[in-house]
Amino acid sequence: MSDDPKAPRRQSVRPTSAGQAAGPRPTRQTTGVTRASTGASSASVSTKGAGKGSGDGKPPKAPWKVWGKRIGIGVVVTGLVLFTAAAIGLFVKYQSLTVPQPDQFALFQSSTVYYSDGVTPMGALGQANREIITYEEMPQSIKDAIVASEDRTFWTNKGVDLMGTARALYKTVIKGEKQGGSTITQQYVERYYSGKTVTDIPGKIEEALMALKVSQEQSKSEVLANYLNTIYFGRGAYGIQAAAQAYYGKDAADLTVSESAMLVGIVPAPSAWDPRNNATKAEERWNHVLDAMVATGALSQEERDAQVFPDVIEYTNDNVYAGPTGYLIREALDEVIATGLYTQEEIETSGLSIITTINKTDQDSVEAAVAAMPSDHSDHLRVAAVTVAADTGAITSMYGGADYLTIQRNAVTQDIAQAGSTFKPFALITALSQGIGLGTQYLANNNMTLDGYDNPVRNFGGVSYGVIDLVKATQNSVNTAFVQLTNDVGPENVMNTAITAGVPADTTDLNANPSIVLGAAAPHPIDMANAYATIASGGVRTEAYMVETVNDATGAPVYQHEVVQNRVFDANVIADTTYAMQQVVKYGSGKTASSLGRDIAGKTGTSNDNKSAWFIGFTPQIVGAVALYQVGDDGSVEQIDTFGGYKQITGSTVPCDIWTAMMGPILDEYPAEAFPARANVGTDRLLEPTASPTPSATPTPEVTTTAPEPSPSDTTTAPTPAPTKTTTAPSPSPSQTTTAPAAAAAGAAGKTITAP
């Protein structure tokens, strides 16, 4: 082999096998031309190398490698320049920083809930409860616990944990999670100087620089004392002294190791982890802090094992949550939390102004009406009352109970009550939407055997009405007529109408069976008020709400409720529905409300065995709903004990009385407005004349009609009505047109509601 580097290279050959001559690897034919010889190919390669090489025998570098190297050098240089510039910028920023005066947050910022005028306060959230104490007055146990839990390197670090800051930046910027400073000094800067959790990169950088600055200018004991005097421990307590009093009724100096560990453990979420709210989580956090104290050497394992989870004292806030107003404040707080803008701790400490839709005059009127209720009722009786603006869904008043501190369940928004006959308008809307007119007739005797029921269906008071139309059936809340109507239009369609109006689909016992029209479902009173607001507004649905505006501590708006209106029912269908419901107030079970002298429509409702009683009434502008129910010692719903001179509590008694009393002053705020005229949609289905019915029982109805009867075209009750529209339906089957024997009057099956 030649030593000349420019000599042609030999073609490599593969090892031969038996019977195969040694030689070059066969060349692949390309475009039909076979390379002449290996030597020629080698010579060609050698020539290329000789012509463009560097002269040292090495192959040339590919162009992309050359440019890649140049780009890499450029990136490194650029990075160094940018890093240097950033370092200089940070240095200049650090030098220019001065430790400011404490932010007002460090001293306290409560949030205030206002009535709808935005001026009259309803109550303050997070009222200041702070007493500053010195570092020397703080027990060693609280210092050890907070350092072990929040920043184990506090006594040796420079105020900043670079890895922790990077982690916080990642979680806040990349993952979108709120993350505070990782060291006590950084948390102290947040709370004491900025008053808020920083979530952007520039803010995090400035926070870290400020922590460095503070660490240079203040002693560790000064930082720790200010921090412990500033942080929020829940129960309205800011600082360790107030916290010791709020949870243990003692001074901070007297806190035990166990008590200190509990207080430090709940710092990240004090209201949620208060032992009275979540004992399991509080004890879990307590254990975490004690273990951390062992890890830092503040406790021996033997001392740690001797600790017992401490009891806390009861917490009351008589100034904020006492009385009926407490339900309003709690509802406003929950509604703001539901926006996702603030946690409860942030609301209580951010100086917000929360303006509600509650009209002070309306609220006073509702509370006065409930207070005027006869006092001889059971102590277990609960009253729910609420008013809702028909066009917007704004809740203008709410009575959730007598005292939030006694019963912390809002009767309007949290409790449920069987709806009774207040569901009948949903069947009426369904029928009208299907073209069944108000003049449609049904045989409405007592004790009728009807599809979907094992036992005969009864009317309230055992009254047999004979042939009546839907107006009369609505006026007198006739069960047998409405069960037949529901079977004709379909129970599932009635259920869907209720849902469309505003009754939640997950309402307890809301099922597609004939009993739906008699109110077997048990909704929240606010849901029924919202659904009736859809009727009052002419078929336009909105959602009930209570928080109108939220402003931050500077007065800038951070939240404004947006009213969304959706037409869900035909206006003419609702006009006819409303017309029928007006007869309830003019001549039926809601006649007490007619004393107000306004156009009022409504519906009473009473559940089986009188376990709940309702009246929901409305004008074109506003809806009012009142519900009564009684809860036993075991929490179960029981029959309402009679009181106030009534033989039984039905929707036409106390609920209608309360409604009338509370709505009088409220309606004075609105000009008198008439409902749209009856539209006469659909076709009336008339029955063939039959003999006058023989009632199976003859008790006096709950409410007797004393006003003149409407014209025959509206409420046909005679055996031989004069038809006003074409008769399109055949006569019903005998099972629907005959009164069951008196002996069979055992009541309807299942969850049949028997009172109007």
Beta strands, then each sheet from edge to edge (+ up, - down):
strand 1: 111-114
strand 2: 121-125
strand 3: 353-356
strand 4: 381-389
strand 5: 395-399
strand 6: 441-443
strand 7: 467-469
strand 8: 540-541
strand 9: 547-551
strand 10: 557-560
strand 11: 566-567
strand 12: 601-606
strand 13: 612-618
strand 14: 622-631
strand 15: 637-638
sheet 1: 2+ 1- 3- 9+ 10-
sheet 2: 5+ 4- 14+ 13- 12+
sheet 3: 5+ 4- 14+ 15-
sheet 4: 6+ 7-
sheet 5: 8+ 11-
end
